[in-house]
Amino acid sequence: MHRTNSVGGIYLAAGQSTRMGTNKLRLPLGSKRLGNYALAAALNSQLEHVWVITGEEEADWIDSAFYREPVKRKWSVVSCPEARSGQSRSLKCGVEAAMSTDLSAVMILLADQPCVSSMMIDELLGHYYAGQDERNIDYAAASFNGLARPPVIFDRRMFPELLRLQGDQGARYLIREGGSGAHVDFANPDYFRDVDTMEDYSSLLRTSLWKS
């Protein structure tokens, strides 16, 4: 199913949407629900496999098209009931799934970033592979103005560190702690838009960013 020297995706979709007041991944956005945009980007990229990490709620926001061949072979759902205890628990569920394969690394993606594109994902993958050839890097992170942001790739040797995260500690915590990595700067801040509030959602609806 998986080949060595390839990267899988951990798609974090188990948030509580507390600031939104409703499950933001179910919100309509064009022809799909909001949670499907970054997932579509991941499935259309060079990622080998994508694990969609869900919480206690049913993942009824996932587009039915993703359940059809050949796309359905490229992803799977990982239920993580403990996700309400913090993002680190969702990360651990994803890393544990990846550890059962021979993939060389994982990319962490957020389901509430609908403007992430497959081109952006593939560019990060290219920098990760180049970094492995040149100096055996631990991670490759997207960044804007020098600040690392998701998506971010972690090499398999970083899996133990990911498993040690606690509470709401996320991937950025490990990048701040140091290690050898590549920061891939993207000039457009809109790529990193996330949707936490109704104001964020209303602002997104007024743009066409998610259509690209």
C-alpha positions as CSV (number, residue, x, y, z in Angstrom):
1,M,0.0,0.0,0.0
2,H,2.8,2.4,0.9
3,R,6.3,2.8,-0.4
4,T,9.4,3.9,1.4
5,N,10.8,7.4,0.9
6,S,7.3,8.9,0.6
7,V,5.2,11.2,2.7
8,G,1.7,10.7,4.1
9,G,-0.7,13.4,5.3
10,I,-2.3,13.8,8.7
11,Y,-5.5,15.9,8.2
12,L,-6.6,17.3,11.5
13,A,-10.4,17.5,11.5
14,A,-11.3,16.8,15.1
15,G,-11.5,20.4,16.4
16,Q,-14.4,21.4,18.7
17,S,-15.2,24.6,16.7
18,T,-16.0,26.3,20.0
19,R,-15.4,29.9,18.7
20,M,-17.7,29.2,15.7
21,G,-20.6,27.7,17.7
22,T,-21.2,25.0,15.1
23,N,-19.1,22.5,13.2
24,K,-17.2,24.7,10.8
25,L,-16.2,21.9,8.6
26,R,-19.9,21.4,7.6
27,L,-20.3,25.0,6.5
28,P,-21.2,25.4,2.8
29,L,-18.5,26.9,0.6
30,G,-19.3,26.9,-3.1
31,S,-20.1,23.4,-4.3
32,K,-18.6,21.7,-1.2
33,R,-18.5,21.9,2.5
34,L,-15.6,23.9,4.0
35,G,-13.7,20.9,5.4
36,N,-13.4,19.4,1.9
37,Y,-11.2,22.0,0.3
38,A,-7.8,21.3,1.9
39,L,-8.7,17.6,1.8
40,A,-9.2,17.8,-2.0
41,A,-5.8,19.6,-2.2
42,A,-4.1,16.8,-0.2
43,L,-5.8,14.0,-2.3
44,N,-4.7,15.7,-5.6
45,S,-1.1,16.1,-4.4
46,Q,1.8,13.8,-4.4
47,L,1.1,12.6,-0.8
48,E,1.0,8.9,-0.6
49,H,-1.9,8.5,1.8
50,V,-4.0,10.8,3.9
51,W,-5.4,10.0,7.4
52,V,-8.4,12.2,8.3
53,I,-8.4,12.5,12.1
54,T,-12.0,13.0,13.4
55,G,-13.4,13.3,16.9
56,E,-16.6,12.0,18.4
57,E,-18.8,13.7,15.8
58,E,-19.6,11.8,12.6
59,A,-17.5,13.0,9.7
60,D,-20.7,13.7,7.6
61,W,-19.0,16.7,6.0
62,I,-16.8,14.6,3.8
63,D,-17.8,14.8,0.1
64,S,-19.3,11.6,-1.3
65,A,-16.9,11.9,-4.3
66,F,-14.0,11.0,-2.1
67,Y,-15.5,7.6,-1.5
68,R,-15.3,6.6,-5.1
69,E,-12.5,4.8,-6.9
70,P,-9.7,5.5,-7.3
71,V,-9.6,8.4,-4.8
72,K,-11.0,6.3,-1.9
73,R,-7.8,4.2,-1.8
74,K,-5.7,7.3,-1.0
75,W,-7.3,8.2,2.3
76,S,-8.9,6.7,5.5
77,V,-10.6,8.0,8.6
78,V,-9.0,7.7,12.0
79,S,-11.4,8.2,14.9
80,C,-9.9,9.9,17.9
81,P,-12.4,10.3,20.7
82,E,-9.7,11.8,23.0
83,A,-9.3,14.8,20.6
84,R,-11.3,17.1,22.9
85,S,-8.3,17.0,25.3
86,G,-6.2,19.0,22.8
87,Q,-4.7,19.1,19.4
88,S,-1.7,17.0,20.5
89,R,-4.1,14.0,21.0
90,S,-5.2,14.3,17.3
91,L,-1.6,14.5,16.2
92,K,-0.8,11.4,18.2
93,C,-3.6,9.4,16.6
94,G,-2.3,10.4,13.2
95,V,1.3,9.6,14.0
96,E,0.3,6.2,15.4
97,A,-1.5,5.4,12.2
98,A,1.6,6.5,10.1
99,M,3.9,4.4,12.3
100,S,2.2,1.2,11.1
101,T,3.5,2.0,7.5
102,D,7.0,2.4,6.0
103,L,6.4,6.1,5.0
104,S,9.4,8.3,5.6
105,A,7.5,11.4,6.9
106,V,4.1,12.9,7.5
107,M,2.7,16.3,6.5
108,I,0.4,18.0,9.1
109,L,-2.6,19.7,7.5
110,L,-5.5,21.6,9.1
111,A,-9.0,21.1,7.9
112,D,-10.0,24.7,8.5
113,Q,-7.4,26.1,6.0
114,P,-9.5,25.9,2.8
115,C,-7.1,28.0,0.7
116,V,-4.2,25.4,0.9
117,S,-3.6,24.1,-2.6
118,S,-2.1,20.9,-4.0
119,M,0.6,23.0,-5.7
120,M,1.6,24.4,-2.3
121,I,1.7,20.8,-0.8
122,D,3.8,19.5,-3.7
123,E,6.2,22.5,-3.4
124,L,6.7,21.6,0.3
125,L,7.3,18.0,-0.6
126,G,10.0,19.0,-3.1
127,H,11.8,21.0,-0.5
128,Y,11.6,18.1,2.0
129,Y,13.0,15.6,-0.5
130,A,15.8,18.0,-1.5
131,G,16.6,18.6,2.2
132,Q,16.9,14.9,2.8
133,D,19.4,14.6,0.0
134,E,21.5,17.6,1.1
135,R,21.5,17.5,4.9
136,N,19.0,15.0,6.3
137,I,16.5,17.6,7.7
138,D,14.0,17.0,10.4
139,Y,11.2,19.1,8.9
140,A,10.0,21.3,6.1
141,A,7.6,24.0,7.1
142,A,5.5,26.5,5.1
143,S,6.1,30.1,6.3
144,F,5.0,33.7,5.8
145,N,7.3,36.5,6.7
146,G,9.6,34.0,8.4
147,L,6.9,32.6,10.7
148,A,6.4,28.8,10.3
149,R,2.8,27.8,9.7
150,P,0.9,24.6,8.7
151,P,1.3,22.7,6.5
152,V,4.5,21.2,7.8
153,I,6.3,17.9,7.1
154,F,8.1,16.0,9.9
155,D,10.6,13.2,9.1
156,R,9.9,9.8,10.7
157,R,12.8,10.4,13.2
158,M,10.6,13.2,14.7
159,F,7.6,10.8,15.4
160,P,8.7,10.2,19.0
161,E,8.8,14.0,19.6
162,L,5.3,14.4,18.1
163,L,4.0,11.6,20.4
164,R,5.4,13.5,23.4
165,L,3.4,16.7,22.8
166,Q,0.8,17.6,25.4
167,G,-2.5,19.5,25.5
168,D,-2.9,22.1,22.7
169,Q,0.8,21.9,21.7
170,G,1.0,21.6,17.9
171,A,3.6,21.0,15.3
172,R,4.8,24.7,15.6
173,Y,6.0,24.0,19.1
174,L,8.6,21.5,17.8
175,I,9.8,23.9,15.2
176,R,10.3,26.6,17.8
177,E,12.3,24.1,19.9
178,G,14.9,23.8,17.2
179,G,16.1,21.1,14.9
180,S,17.3,21.1,11.4
181,G,14.6,22.1,8.9
182,A,13.7,24.0,5.8
183,H,11.3,27.0,5.8
184,V,9.5,27.5,2.5
185,D,8.3,31.0,2.2
186,F,5.0,31.7,0.5
187,A,4.4,35.3,-0.4
188,N,0.6,35.2,-0.3
189,P,-0.8,35.3,3.3
190,D,-4.2,34.2,2.1
191,Y,-2.9,30.7,1.7
192,F,-2.8,30.5,5.4
193,R,-6.3,31.7,6.2
194,D,-8.0,29.6,8.8
195,V,-11.7,29.8,9.7
196,D,-12.3,30.1,13.5
197,T,-15.2,32.5,13.7
198,M,-18.3,33.5,11.8
199,E,-16.4,36.7,10.8
200,D,-13.6,34.6,9.3
201,Y,-16.2,32.6,7.4
202,S,-18.1,35.7,6.1
203,S,-14.8,37.2,5.0
204,L,-13.9,34.1,3.1
205,L,-17.3,34.0,1.4
206,R,-16.6,37.5,0.0
207,T,-13.4,36.2,-1.8
208,S,-12.6,33.6,-4.4
209,L,-9.5,32.4,-2.7
210,W,-10.9,29.0,-2.0
211,K,-11.6,28.4,-5.7
212,S,-8.0,28.4,-6.8
